[in-house]
């Protein structure tokens, strides 16, 4: 029994190390929501989300892409005539390139006859890891996840009331003596 302690510690340390192999998680920001369709049974709303990939561009640039996969989210109506809750699980299929933001929309139906004024959005998003070791173990370990939670106004039309995210772009500065290109991130 005394020998099991170091073995369990080693296994635990290995497991914690694999968790770090996923790299940094994409940063998700809910930018707003708008009504797509409204009927007597409920309101179809699209929630607008920005995914920022904080990883630097390396080599060909695809090594640090952050493909988002499954989203499990809940949208709760706030204000209006009643408080309805919509839940959904769907494939996101959006990829944020290194040092850039990718915008995508999540549809949700809120039960109730009236349009909510505001909604609270909470969700858990799976993303593909960037580490080669973690990618090899993807069949045996669950994908890493990141969370989002926000309260936003619901626009009656297709416009999003929240200001857009600061989109970050890569700007080439010049060619180094070894032939590689120097790039720096800039916010526009």
Secondary structure, 3 states (H helix, E strand, C coil): CCCHHHHHHHHHHHHHHHHHCCCCCCEEEEEEEEEEEECCCEEEEEEEEEEEECCCCCCCCHHHCEEEEEEEEEEEEECCCCCCEEEEEEEEEEEECCCEEEEEEEEEEEECCCCCCEEEEEEEEEECCCCHHHHHCCCCCCCEEEEEEEEEEEECCCCCCCCCCCCEEEEEEEECCCCCEEEEEEEC
